[in-house]
Amino acid sequence: MGDTRGGCCPPMDLFRSETMQLVQLIIPMESARLTVYYLGKLGLLQFKDLNSDKSPFQRTYAGQIKKCGEMARTLRFFKEQMLKAGVSPSAKSVEETEIDVDDLEVKLAELEAELTEMNANGEKLQRSYNELVEYKIVLRKAGDFFPSAQHSATARQREMELNQMVEESIETPLLQEQGTSTDLSKQVKLGFVTGLVSRGKSMALERILFRATRGNVFLEQVPIEAPITDPVSGEKMEKNVFMVFYSGERAKNKILKICDAFGANRYPFAEDCGKQALMISEVSGKISELKSTIDAGLLHRDHLLRTISDQFEQWNLKVKKEKSIHHTLNMLSLDVTKKCLVAEAWSPVFATKQIQDVLQRASVDSNSQVGAIFQVLHTRESPPTYFRTNKFTSAFQEIVDAYGVAKYQEANPGVYTIVTFPFLFAVMFGDWGHGICLLLATLFFIIREKKLSSQKLGDITEMTFGGRYVIMMMSLFSIYTGFIYNECFSVAFDLFAPSAYACRDLSCRDAYSIGLIKVRDTYPFGVDPAWHGTRSELPFLNSLKMKMSILLGVAQMNLGILLSYSNATFFGNSLNIWFQFIPQMIFLNSLFGYLSLLIIVKWCTGSQADLYHIMIYMFLSPTDELGDNQLFPYQKTVQLVLLLLALVSVPWMLLPKPFLLKKRHENRHQGQSYTQVQGTDDALSEAKHDSHGHGHEEFEFSEVFVHQLIHTIEFVLGAVSNTASYLRLWALSLAHSQLSIVFYEKVLLLAWGYNNMVILVVGIIIFIFATVGVLLIMETLSAFLHALRLHWVEFQNKFYEGDGYKFYPFSFILIDDEDY
């Protein structure tokens, strides 16, 4: 929601959002840019868009934004080139450069033109180099098989021609036979095409050539051992050297077209061996020259990129700031004289003096003859919500904001979440061994937070790093509840004192609770280690954790109702106090508060009373005698009174408020005194009809009554379902404990029992992976999500509306996260 800044701000108040004000700034044109620049450094103003009816191209500073966008594009181009070359931007602290924006624009354009020309020349040289390398390979490979291939092709051609003439000689006249016999004596002259083709396309090329020429070609292919760089694509690929022998121009044209279609690179080849050797020598010389030229070009390009990288972050920050400044200036409107810009913005009240100082400083530094005017506007518009947080509290506030941003000055659940969220997590995750493992992992992020905060992290790592203090609190509370449960990887220890119980005789050696007698003082903290490993362990922990879950749930729901009272008192909503807070508190505590009291009394007295029986028959037979289930005197009378209060509280919530709202509406329109309460839902109906300043429409009593009926039913049913929902604390805690026992007994102890070092090592490895994967990752995520649900649904629905909107100030600190 915002970070605490230096010592200029008063102490943080997370209980309610900062008091906000809508201010108007009238800024002379000559000092507008500098004023907005200083306000961006201050970061305590959220500007309103006063030109929302205009398109981005119709605004005053559209040209400057376009110029900044072009510079940003150039910087992205530089970044891409640096990444390809393995050059990283300078990691030095980014300080604002003094270079003028116009000078920076010219410099970036010159560097881009130079780098683009270097890239184009380099690509041409590299392509020529790759072509020469291929050509050299073709000359060597083709020279090896050319004589034998030519001989085979010539023999095949003569055979084909002879067969053709034999087939035609039957119907050929005598004179033509004499001509034919003369042609046979001529030397067969074949043409050839040489080049390289991708190995994956070689078989397809051979089939297409055969079909297109009806078999009147001879193809010879030889694979190249190592992959080579293709001149066109620039990628490494496996290729074959091929040579196609043909007869006639028509066949030649077909072959050339097919080679082009398959992306085959063709190269000239001489039949004479001497010429082949000479061509290889010439190509080798050119390759050497090109290699030197390319290396020199790469060296020069690398030097240019390193020069850019030294100032890249400063330039990038400068462009971002300029773009954000002009984006903000476009939200301001021109006054009628077109000599001043008018701005409206939300700001915290505590920042008034700082803003006025900034305006005065900007006027002096820009040599403006007229100073900026600052004035507070009165408005009925709901202000944004602003909580000043730090690196510790921000993650807890984000947990609340993920559900919904608090309404302006509504009670903030984030304060209580700092304690209640990690504690409820720990109730489900309680194991001080697992808690220590979680703490060590978190300390890694906390110790290295300065280094990690400046690095680009993966999604999961970044999310974990952002919640490092939440996880730290979760681990500390898990260690605490682990001490209470006396569990470390499911093993109990005599940490604070020896067990208070011992075996009466040898009959209880198998760790059955029957036969254990108390020989010492009660174990001072947590569960006695003697209870672990006994048959009574599961029922005992079941009872302990189930009842503790109910106590925690009722306590947190009461806290939620108390916060609703805090909201009603703060906003002056008397109806909510009398007809929401009081009956809700009575209903909840008449039933579940009484159940919590019975649990505590039973723990203190050691009674064997059946609480299930007490609560069920409190409704079914409230006048019956309690007998052995009586925990304190006059319990029956107390139960009757509580039951009566619970029944009365339901119509108390439902009926009076709609009628009082109707009466208040009637009094208002009869001219009687009436003060409208701001920021409440007292005037739900009136707010809907008077939203435009008109109060003459009919009061919709049925709508208000149905709204109140829904709220009443929701609370009554929710009180039952929410209390039951807190039993997930008990269920997940037992599940975590039992999984720990399974991994400890069925993996670690089982491997230890074999007295074999290999089996023991394998067992330890499996135990470690199971503990980390299941208990430290999956169980952590599961407990986190359940704790999240308890806060969002069971706790916050008692008082939290969450229909506000965040305070997003114009701040240079935030420009990395914004797309200006």
N, C-alpha and C positions, 0 to 999 in steps of 0.2 A: 504494500500500500504506500510505502515510502520509507526512506531510511533517515535516521537521525543525522543531522549535519552539524559537525563541529560543536562549538560551545555557544553558537548564536541562538539556539532554540531552548525554550524552557524545558524542564523535565518531562519525560514522556508520560502520557496518560492514555493507557490502553483500555480503560474501562468504558470510556465513551470517546467518540471521534472528536477531532479538533473542531472548535467553533469556526465556522467559515463565513465569509462575507463576499458579496458580489461588488466588485470595484469597477470603476470606469477610469480609463486613462486617455487623456488627450495629448498626443505627442506631435510636436512639430516635425515636418517632413525631413528637415536636414539632420535631425538627431534620431530618426525612427530606427534605422538599422542598428546603431550603436546601443540604443535603449533596449531593443529586443535582445541584442547580444548579451548585455549585462543581466537582463532578466533570465536568460537561458542559463547563465552561470549560477544565478541565485536558485533557480529551480523551484519556485513556490507560487507560480501562477498557472492556472489552467484557463487558457483563452477560449472564448466562445467564438464560433464562426458567424460573423455578421454578414457574410456574403454567400450564405448557403443557396441563395437563388441564382447564383452565377456559376457557370461551368468553369473548370480549371483554366481554360484558354481565354476567358473573359476577364480574368483577374489582373490586378495591377502589375504584379511581379511574375507573371507567367514566363516572360523572356528570361529572367534571371534563373528561375527554376529549371527551364529547359537547358540553359547553359551549365548549371550544376549537374544536371542529369547526364549531359554529354561528358563532362569531366569524370563523373562517377563511372560511366561506361569505359572510358579510357583507363581508369585505375583498375577496373575489373579485368580488362585486357592485359594489363601489366601483371596482375596477380596470376592469371592463367599461365602467362609465359614464364613467370618465376617458378611456379609449381612444376611445369614441364622440365625446366632446367635444373630443378633441385635447389633453387635459391629461396631462402626464407626471408620474409621481411624482418628488419632489424628488431631485436627484442629489447632495445633500449627504451627507457621510459619515454612515453609520448608527450612531448611538449608542443604547445601551439607555435607554429611557424609564423614569422612576421611577413611572409610573402604576400603581395597583393593578389586578389582573386584574378584580376585580368592578366597579370604577369604569370600566374600559375596556369591559367588556361592556355596561354601562348607556349609556355614551357612544356606542358603535357602534350600539346599538339605536335610540337617539334620532336619530342622523344617518341611519340607514337609513329610519326612518319619515318623516323630513322629506324625504329625497331621493325616496322612493317617491311621496309625496303631490305633490311638485313634478312628477315625471314624469307622474303621472296627470292633473293639471290641465293640464300642458303639452300632453299628447296630446289632451285634449278641446278645448282652445283651437285647437290646430293643425288638428284635424279640422274644427272649425267654420269656421276660416279657409279651408281648402281647399274646403269646400262652398260658401262664399260666393263664392270666386273662380270656381268652376265655374258657379255660378248666374248670376254677372254675364256670363260668356261666353255662356251659354245665352240670356240675355235679349237680348244684342246680336246674336248670330248668328241666333237664331230670329226676332227682330224684322225682320231684313233679308228673310228669305224667307217669312214667315208669310202675307202677303196673296196672293201668287201661289200658294203651296201650298194655301191654303184654297180658292181659286177652282178650282184643278185638281181637288182632292178632291171638291168639291161637284158639279162638272160630271160627274165620273166616277160619283159615286153616283147622280145622276139618270139617267144613261145605263144603269147597271146595273138600276135599278128599272124603267125603261121597257121594257127588253128582257125582264125577268121577267114583266111584265104582258102583253106581247104574246104570249109563249109560253103564258100561262094563259088568254087571252081566248077561245080556240077552244071550250073546254068550259065557259065561264062563262055562267050564265043571264043574262037581260036585266036583271033587277033588280040583280044583283051588278055588272054592267057599269056601271050608273048610279052605284053606290057607288064603284067604282074611278075613274071619271072625276072624281068629286068629290075623291079623294085626290091626284090629280095636280096639283091646283091648290094644294096645301099646300107651304109652304117646307121644303126639306130641311135638317135641323139635324144637324150632325156634331160629335162630341166629338174631343178630341185629347190625346195624351200626349207630353210633351217631356222631354228629358234628354240624357245623354252616355253613350256606350258605347265600349269599347276598339276601336281601328281594326282590330285583328286579328279581332275578333268581329262586326264590322258586317255582313259579307256573310252569315254564318251566321244572325244575328238576322233579317235581311230574309227569308231563305228560310223560317225557322221560322214567322215571322209570316204569311207568304203561305199556307203549308200549313195552319196552325191555323185561319185564318179563311176558307179557301177563296178567297183573293184579294179578300175584302171589306174591305181596308184600303188606305190610301195612305200610303207612307213617303217622307219626304224627309230626306236626310242632307247635312251640310256638314262637311268636315274642319277641324280646328283646326290652325293653322300650326305652333305650337311645342308641345312636350310639356308637360303639366301634371301636378301632383301629385295622385294619387288619394286621396281622403279616407279610404278604408278601409285600403288597403295602405300608404299613405305613399310609394309609389314613383312615379317619373316615367314617364309613358307617353303615347303618342299616342292621341288620342280624336277621335270625330266627334260633332257635335251632331245629334240626330235628332228628328223630329216625326212621330207616327203618327196619322192621322185614322181614325176608326172610326164605326160606327153601331150603337147598342144596347148595353145593359149587359152582355150575354153576351160580346160581342166585347171590351168594355173589360176584363172580368175575365181573359180569356185573355191580353190584351196585357200587363197588369200582372204576371201570373205569369211570362210569358216574359221580360220585362225583368229581373225579380228573378233569374231563373235565369242570365241572361247577365251579371249583375253591373253592370247599367246603373243609373246614378244618375238618378232622376227629379226634376224640379223643376216647380213651378207656373208658369203663363204666362197672361197676360191678353191678350184679343183687342184691347182698346182701346189705341191708341197712347199716349194720355196716361198711362194706368195703367202702361204699359211704361216710360215715361221716369221716372215717379215711383218705380217699383220699382228701377230701375237706380241712381237717386240714393240711395235708402235702403240698398241693398246696398253701394254704394261707401263710405258713411259707416261702416257696420258693419265693413267690411274695414279701414279706417283705424284704428278703435278697437281691433280685435282685434290688429292688427299692433303697436301700441304696447304692449298688454298682454303679448303674446308676447315682445317684445324685453326688456321689464322682467323677465319671468319667467326668460328665458334668462340675463340678466345676473346675477340673483340665484343661479341654479343654478350658473353658472360660478364665481361667488365661493365658493360652498359646496364645489364640487369642488376648487378650488385650496387651500382651507383643509384639506381632507382630504389632498390630495397632499403638503402640507408635512410631515405626520406619518405618511403611509401606510407608509413603509418601517420606521419605528420600531415602529408598531403591528403590522405584519406579522411583524417579527422577534420581538417580544414574544409574540405568539400562537404562533408556531412553537416558540419555546423552551418555553413553558408546556405545549404539547401533547407535545413530546418528553420533558419532565420527567415528566409523569404517565404517559406511555407506558412510560417506564423504571421508574417506581414500581410499575406494574402487573406488572412482571416479578419483583418482590420478593415474598417470602412473609412472612406474619405469624407471629410466634412464638406459643407456646401461651398466653402472658399477654396477647397482643394489644396490647402496649405497645411492641414493637420490630419493625422490619422486617429480614429477613435477606436478604442479597444474596450471590451468587457471581459472580465476574467474573475474566476473564483480564486480566493486566496485564504489561508488561515489568518485569523485575527492577529495572532502573535507576530506575523510577518509584516505588519503595516509599516513599522519604522524602517525595516530593511528595504522594503520596496521604495519608500520615499527617498531613502538615501541613494539607492541605485538610480532613480530618475534624476536626482540632482547631479549625481556624478556624470551621467551620460550627457546632460545638458552642458556641463562645463567642458568635458573632453571633446565634444563636437563643436564647441564655440557657437552654440545656438544662442541667439539673442532672447528667445522666449523659452521658458522652462516648461516641462511637462506638468499637466494637471492631474492630480489624484483625488478621487472622490468615491465615497461608498454609496452604493445604490440600495434602495429598499425594494425587496421583491418577495413574492409569495412562492417562487420556484424553489423546489427542494434542492439544497446544496449537495455536492458530492461528499462522499465519506473518506476521511483522511485519518489514518492511524500512523503515527511515526513509530517505526519498528527498527530493530537492529538485526544483526546477523543471527542472533539467538532467537528472538521472538518472531522473526519474519516467517519462518517455516510453519510455526503454529498458527499464525494468522492466515497463511495460505490454506491450511486445512479447513478453516472456517469459511474462507472466501470461495473455496471450491463448491460449497453448498449454496452460497449466496452472499452477496456483499451486504453488510449491515446497513440498515436505513440510517439516515443522518442522526447522529447522537443516540442511536439505539444501544442498549447494553450489549457489550461485545463479549461473545462467548470465548474469544481467543485468550483472554486473561486466565480463565478457569481451565481452558484446554491445556495450558502449559503444565498443569499438575494432573488433572483428571485423565487426560488422554494416555500419557505413559503409564499411569497407575493402573487403569483398567486393562491396558495391554499386559502389564506385568502380572495381574491376577490370572490371566489365561496362560502366561508364558513362564510362570514362576519356577526358576531353577537357577541357583546362583552360579553353577558351572557354565551353563549356556549363556547366562547374563554376562559373565566375564569374557567369554569368547566374542560376544556381540560388542562389548565395550572396547576390546582390543582392536577389532576391525574398524570401529568408529574413530578411535583415537588416531589411526593412520590418516584418515581424511582430515581430522581437526589439526593435527600437527603439520600436515603438508597443505593446509588450505590456501596459503598465500601462493604457493606454486601452482596448485591445481586450479585455482580460480582464474588464472591467466591462460589456461590451456583449453583446447577444444576436446571435450570428453564425449564418449558415447552416450546414447540416450539413457540407458539404465544406470551407468556410472554417474552421469550428471544429475539424475534424479536422486540417487543415493547421496551424492555429495551435497546437494541442496538441502536434504533432510538430515544432515549429519548430527545436528544438535537434538533433533527429535529422537533419533535413534540412540544418542547418548543418554538422554533422559529415560528412554524405554529400557535400556540395558541397566541403568542404575536402579530403577524401580524393580526390574526383574531380579537383580541380586538381592534386594531387600525382601521381596516376597519369597524368593528362594530360601532365604534364611528362615522365614516364617514357616514355610512348608518343610524345611530341613531337607532339601533335595539338591544334590549336586550330581548331575548325570544319573539321576534316579537313586543315588546312594545317600544314606543318612549318615551324618557325622556327629560326634559329641563335641561340638564346637564351643558351646558356652558353659557346659557342665556335664558330668556323667548323667546317664539316664536315671530318672527317679524310680524306675522299676527294676526288679530282679526276679529270677526264678525262685519260687517257693521250694521246689524240689526238682529232681531230675525229670519229672514227667512233662515239664514245660520247655524242655531243651529244644524242641522242634519249633520254638517261637510262636506258640499259640498264646493268645492273650489270657486264656484260662490258666490259672496257676501263677500269674505275675502278681507280685505284691509290691506296694510302694515302700521303698526303703530309704529314700532321701527326699529332700525338698523338691517341689515341683520344678520341672525344667524351666529355666528363667525366660527363654525367648523362643517362640515357635513351637513346632510339633516335637514331642519327645521322640528321640530316635528309636525307642523300644516299640513304638507303634508301627514303624516301617518293617516290612517283611512278615507281618502277622496276618492272620486270616481276618482280623477285625480292622485291618488298615483301610480297605476299600470302603466299608460302611462308614467308618469314622470320618475319613476324608470326604466322602460323599456328603455326609451331614454337615461337616464344617464348611465346605466350599459352597454348597447349595444355600445354606442360611446366610453366609457372608455375601453371596451374590444378591440376595434379596435386600439385605441391609444397605449395600452399596447402591443398588438401584433406587430404592426409596429415598435415600439421602440425596442422590443426584437429581431425581425428579422434584424433590422439595426445593432444591437449589434453583431449578428452572422456574418453578412457580414464584419463588421469592424474587427472581430477576424480572418476572412479569410485573410484580408489584413495584419494583424499582423503576421500570419503564413507565408504568401508569403514574407514579408519583412525580417523575421527572417531567413528563409531558402534561401534568395537571389533569389527568383523566380520572375523575372521581368515580364515574360509572364502572370502569374496569376494576377499580379497587373493591367496590362493594359487591359487584355482581359477576366478577370473574375471579379475582385473587382469593377472596375470603371463602366462597363456596368450593372452589377447587381445592384449596388447602384442607378444608374440612372433609371433603369427600375422600381425598387421597389418604389422609391420616386416620380417618375413622376406620378404614379397612386395612390398608397396607402399612400405615404407620403403627396401628395396633398390632399387626402381625410382627413387625420389627421389635416392638416392645416385648411381646411374648417370647421371642427368640432370646433376647438379652436376659429376661427374667429366668428363663429355663437354664441358660448357661450359668447364671450366677447362683441359682439355687440347687442345681443338679437334679431337678425334677424329671420324672419319667412321663410327664403329660404328653398326650398326642396332639400336636398342634394342628394336624390335618383335621382331626375330629372337632377341635374347638372352632376352627374357622368355618367348617361346613355346617355344623349345627347352630352356629351363630345366626345363620340365615334360615335354616330349615326349622329349627326348634329353639328359638331364642329364650323361651321361658323354662326350658328343662334345666334340671340340676346338672352341674358339671361333674360332680363326684371326684374321681381321681385326677381329672384334668384341670382342677382348680389350682391356679398358680398364686393367687393373692386374694385377700379379702375383698368382698363386694365386686368380684369379677363379673358376676352375672348382671348386676346393675350397670356396671360400666359398659358392658357389651350392648345392653339394651339402649343406653343413651347414644352410644356411637352408631349403632344401626339406625336409630331415629334421625340422627344428624346427617348420615349419609343419604337417607331417603329424602330429607328436606332440602339438601344442597342441590339436588338435580333440578326441581322446579325453581329454586332460587337462582340458578344460572340461566334458566330458560326464559322465565316470564317477565320479570320486572323491566329489564333493559329495553326491549322493544317498545313498551308502553311509555317509558320515560323519554325515550327518543322522540316518540310521536308527540308527547306533551310539549317537549322543548321546541319542536318544529312549529307547533301551533302558536306557542307564545311568541316565537320570533316574528311570525307574520301577522300577529295582532299588535305589533309595536311594543311589546313588553321587553324588558331588559333581558338581553341574552348575549352571552359572550361565547364566541365560537372557539372551540379548542383546536389548536393547530397540531398536526402530526399525530392524531389519534384516529381510532375507528369509531368514536362515539357517533359521529355524524355520517355514518356510512351511506345512508340513503341520501342525505343532504349533499354530500360531496359529489354524488353522481349527478344530481339535478342542478347543483350550483357551480359546476366546474367552470362555467363561462361567466360567472358573476350574476347569474339569474337565479332567484329563489322563489319563483312564483309557480313552480310546477307542483303537482299533487304529491304528497308524501306516500311512498309505496310501503305501507305497513307490512303487507304480506311478504315482500322481498326481504325486509329487515328481519321479520320473524323467522322465515325459513333460514336465513343466514345464521341467526342465533341458535336455531334448532340444530343445524349442522355442527356448529362449534360445540354445543352441549353433548350431542351424541359422540362426536369425535373424542372429546375428553373422557367421557365415562367409559367408553369401550377401550380407549387408549390407555387409561389407567390400569386396566386389567392386562391388556396385551403387552404394554410396555414393561410392566413388572415381570411378566413371564419371559419377555425378551432378554432381561438381564440374567436369566438362568444360563445363557450362553457362556457367561463367565465361568460357571461351574462345569459345564460340559467340555469346553475347550481346555480347561485346566486339567481335568481328569484325562482327557485324550492325550495331552502333551506328556503327562506323567507316565501313562501306560506305554506310550511309544518309547519313552526313554528306558523303561524297565525291559521292554522287549529287546531293544538293541543291546542293552547291557548284559542281560542274562542269556539270550539266545545267540548272541554273536561273540561278545568279548569273553564272558565266562566259559562259554562252550568251547571256544578255541583254546582257552587257557587249560581246560581240563584234559586235553589230548597230550600234553607234555611233549609237543613237537614244535620245534622252532619255526618251521615253514608254515605250519597251520596257524601258529600264534601270530606271525607277521601278517599273513593273509587276513586273519580275523581282525587284527588291529586296523588294517587298511580299510576293510569293509565297514568297521565300526566308525572310523573317522568320516568316510564318505557318506554313510547313512546319517550320522549326526549333523554334518554340515548341510547336506542336500535336503534332508527331510525336516530336521528339528530347527536348524539355524536359518534356513531359507524359506521352505514352504510353510512351516509353522509360524515363522515370524510374519510372513505375508498374510497368512490366515488370521492371526490374532490382530494384526494391524487393521485389516478390513472390518473385522467384527467390532473393534474399538471405534472405528470410524462410523459405523452404522449406529452404535449406541449414542454417539455424540450428535450425529445429524438428525436422527429420528426421535429417540427416546428423550434426549436432553433438550435439544434446541427447539423442538416443536412446542414446548411449553411457553416460550416467550419470544422467540426469534423470528422476525418476519423475513429478513434477508432480501428485501426488494430495493435496496439502494444501488448506487453506482459509484465506482472508484474515482478517487481524485487522481487524475493523470496530469501532473504539471509539465509545462514546457521546460525541459531540463536537458542540458548537454550530457549529463551522466547517463541518461536513458536513451540517447540517440542510437546506440549500437543495437538496441532491441526494437527500434521503430523503423518503419519503412517510409522515409520521407520522400 
